[in-house]
């Protein structure tokens, strides 16, 4: 098990992404003595989100030699692997790119760990999308639920999940797999909640007339990104070789969330369904059972739905 009292160096892949940058913020705020490092490609977007205290390394996960060099330069004691193409809607248009990036990037990272003969505590940040289309009798979803990925993205996350586990079984890399359910994240534009909040602010400022949406009937259990990051950190006390669901306590349809958001708007909000936002196959029922994770860590969410909605809207109102 990882001795947290001796933890000094943590590496985040995908640190310039929405989840990775928030995780870096969480660690730096609550554990300022820890050296937070991140792998980032030279053409990575959103570097403005990354705290200047993060030690960035130019590493392309699709280049094995680059990954080996990065590990030899950083010597991480723990790795949070968040780097992925994560836009579910877009994955139907560019499936091979998503599969290549997510699967081979993870394969190179795991193989570099083996080649350099390191044993960092490895958190594979997977997704609830791996469960795909669940039956009503499977709800709330446990880690033992049948896996039925319904998109190229979900297949890629399942491959990451399974691949990292094989390195635990065969090469004794201490891997913990997390399956994160839907979250509120103002830095990730493709999420429905983020898109709705951005459009509400645009309507408030007169630059948009109507809010566009896709399927409003999907049921989601939502968690604030700040709670999600505290949960990722709590994963360091979990048992290697296991998979854990992570999720919040607020369950509602996408349409219900939109109605809540409208009550926070400063002006009336008109809405319209946009066909291009509909997915060929949609995962419509995602309610997690997080008992295994909570029992292992004692973690529980801190932020309310009101906190999360205000966080989303404040982000876009300040940027307007």
Buried (B, 14 or more C-beta within 10 A) or exposed (E): EBEBEEBEBBBBBBBBBBBBBBBBBBBBEEBEEBBBBBBBBEEBEBEEBBBEEBEBBEBBBBBBEBBBBBBEEBBBBBBBBBBBBBBBBBBBEBBEEBBBBBBBBBBBBBBBBBEBEBEBBBBBBBBBBBBBBBEEEBBBBBBEBEEBBBBBBBBBBBBBBBBBBEBBEEBEBBBBBBBBBBBBBBBBEEBBBBBBBBBBBBBBEEEBEEBBBBBBEBBBBBBBBBBBBBBBBBBBBBEBEBBBBBBBBBBBBBBBBBEBBBEBBEEEBEBEEEEEEEBEEBBBBBBBBBEBBBEBBEBEBEBEBEBBBBBBBEBBBEEE
